[in-house]
Amino acid sequence: MAPIACHTRYDWQPAVASDIIGVLSSHPTLDNSMLNTPSASEFSNAIHSQFTKLTGLANMPPVYRQIGNSHSALSTYLAMEQCLVDSKISDFDIEVIKLARSAENQCEFCIGNHRRKGKTAGLSDDDIERLATGLAPEDPRALSIYQLLAQLLAGGDLPEWAERTLEDLGYDDGMRVELALAVATISFTNWFNHINHTR
C-alpha cells in the first residue's frame, strides 16, 4: 500500500502567530487569563520538584499555576513532558509534532513557542514557517513525521505504509508509545490555552 497523499493544507485556516519571545516557562504574567492563578505555596513539594526537574526553574510561572487549578492535572502534565524529555524520540521529531498540532489547533501561544524550539531542534526556517501555517514541511524526515501525525488524527489503525515509515524512522515499540504521548501532550496544552485564553 502506498502512503496517503499528504494534504497541502489542513481544512482549517490557522491565524499566523507572531513569534513569542522566550519559552513557555518564562512567559510574563498572563493578564488575560480566564482561570485563577494559585499561589506557589499551594502546591506540594513533590509538584515543585517535578517542575524544577523539568524546567530548571525555581519559581513556577503563572501558566503552570493556572494548570495547577487541578493539582493532579499539573502533576500529570509535568510527568508527560518529563517522559518526552527522557524519551529516545529526537527533539526534531517532537517539535515537528508540536508545531504542526499547535497550528491545527490554532494555538498561537504554542505556535510562537515551538517556532523558537523548532529552530533549536534543527528545523529549517522554511519548514518552521510551513508547519506554523498548516503546510507540509519539505525535509524528508519532517514530512514523514507530519504524515504520521495526519494519519493518527484521521483515526483508525495505522495502515501498512505508516508501519513501514515508523520502521524506516527507527522507531521501536517504546518510541511508538511515546509518539502517541507527544501528540497527547501538545493537544492538552493547546486546549488548555484556549480555555485559559493564554497570551
LINNORLIN-V681583 format. One record per residue. N is the residue number from 0. RES is the residue in three letters. NEAR is the number of other ideal C-beta (glycine too) atoms within 10 Angstrom. D_LAST is the distance of its C-alpha to the last C-alpha in whole Angstrom. Layout:
# LINNORLIN-V681583
<<N/RES/NEAR/D_LAST> <N/RES/NEAR/D_LAST>>
This chain:
# LINNORLIN-V681583
<<0/MET/9/44> <1/ALA/7/42> <2/PRO/16/38> <3/ILE/13/36> <4/ALA/8/35> <5/CYS/14/31> <6/HIS/13/30> <7/THR/8/29> <8/ARG/12/25> <9/TYR/15/24> <10/ASP/7/25> <11/TRP/10/21> <12/GLN/10/20> <13/PRO/18/16> <14/ALA/10/14> <15/VAL/12/14> <16/ALA/20/11> <17/SER/10/12> <18/ASP/13/12> <19/ILE/18/9> <20/ILE/11/12> <21/GLY/12/13> <22/VAL/15/13> <23/LEU/20/10> <24/SER/16/13> <25/SER/11/12> <26/HIS/19/9> <27/PRO/11/9> <28/THR/9/9> <29/LEU/20/6> <30/ASP/8/8> <31/ASN/8/7> <32/SER/18/7> <33/MET/11/11> <34/LEU/18/13> <35/ASN/9/15> <36/THR/17/14> <37/PRO/18/18> <38/SER/9/19> <39/ALA/17/20> <40/SER/6/24> <41/GLU/11/23> <42/PHE/19/23> <43/SER/10/26> <44/ASN/7/28> <45/ALA/11/28> <46/ILE/19/24> <47/HIS/15/23> <48/SER/11/26> <49/GLN/20/24> <50/PHE/26/21> <51/THR/14/23> <52/LYS/11/25> <53/LEU/18/22> <54/THR/20/20> <55/GLY/8/22> <56/LEU/13/20> <57/ALA/9/22> <58/ASN/12/19> <59/MET/21/17> <60/PRO/20/13> <61/PRO/20/11> <62/VAL/24/10> <63/TYR/24/13> <64/ARG/21/15> <65/GLN/21/13> <66/ILE/24/14> <67/GLY/26/17> <68/ASN/14/18> <69/SER/10/20> <70/HIS/15/22> <71/SER/9/23> <72/ALA/13/20> <73/LEU/21/19> <74/SER/18/22> <75/THR/15/23> <76/TYR/20/19> <77/LEU/22/20> <78/ALA/12/24> <79/MET/18/23> <80/GLU/21/21> <81/GLN/15/24> <82/CYS/14/26> <83/LEU/19/24> <84/VAL/11/25> <85/ASP/9/28> <86/SER/17/29> <87/LYS/11/31> <88/ILE/20/29> <89/SER/16/28> <90/ASP/16/24> <91/PHE/16/25> <92/ASP/23/26> <93/ILE/24/23> <94/GLU/27/20> <95/VAL/29/22> <96/ILE/25/21> <97/LYS/29/18> <98/LEU/28/17> <99/ALA/28/19> <100/ARG/25/18> <101/SER/27/14> <102/ALA/26/15> <103/GLU/20/18> <104/ASN/19/15> <105/GLN/16/13> <106/CYS/25/10> <107/GLU/21/8> <108/PHE/23/6> <109/CYS/25/10> <110/ILE/29/11> <111/GLY/20/10> <112/ASN/25/11> <113/HIS/32/14> <114/ARG/22/16> <115/ARG/16/16> <116/LYS/19/18> <117/GLY/27/20> <118/LYS/15/21> <119/THR/11/22> <120/ALA/18/24> <121/GLY/14/26> <122/LEU/24/24> <123/SER/14/26> <124/ASP/10/23> <125/ASP/12/25> <126/ASP/23/24> <127/ILE/24/20> <128/GLU/15/20> <129/ARG/23/22> <130/LEU/28/20> <131/ALA/22/17> <132/THR/15/19> <133/GLY/19/21> <134/LEU/19/24> <135/ALA/19/26> <136/PRO/25/26> <137/GLU/11/30> <138/ASP/17/30> <139/PRO/7/33> <140/ARG/15/31> <141/ALA/26/28> <142/LEU/17/29> <143/SER/20/31> <144/ILE/24/28> <145/TYR/23/26> <146/GLN/20/29> <147/LEU/24/30> <148/LEU/19/26> <149/ALA/17/27> <150/GLN/19/30> <151/LEU/16/29> <152/LEU/13/26> <153/ALA/10/29> <154/GLY/6/31> <155/GLY/7/34> <156/ASP/7/36> <157/LEU/15/36> <158/PRO/15/38> <159/GLU/10/41> <160/TRP/15/39> <161/ALA/19/36> <162/GLU/14/38> <163/ARG/13/40> <164/THR/18/36> <165/LEU/18/35> <166/GLU/10/39> <167/ASP/10/39> <168/LEU/17/35> <169/GLY/9/37> <170/TYR/19/35> <171/ASP/11/37> <172/ASP/8/37> <173/GLY/11/34> <174/MET/17/32> <175/ARG/16/32> <176/VAL/12/31> <177/GLU/22/28> <178/LEU/23/27> <179/ALA/10/27> <180/LEU/17/25> <181/ALA/25/22> <182/VAL/18/22> <183/ALA/12/21> <184/THR/22/19> <185/ILE/26/16> <186/SER/18/17> <187/PHE/16/16> <188/THR/26/13> <189/ASN/23/12> <190/TRP/12/13> <191/PHE/19/12> <192/ASN/24/8> <193/HIS/14/10> <194/ILE/12/11> <195/ASN/20/9> <196/HIS/13/6> <197/THR/24/4> <198/ARG/14/0>>
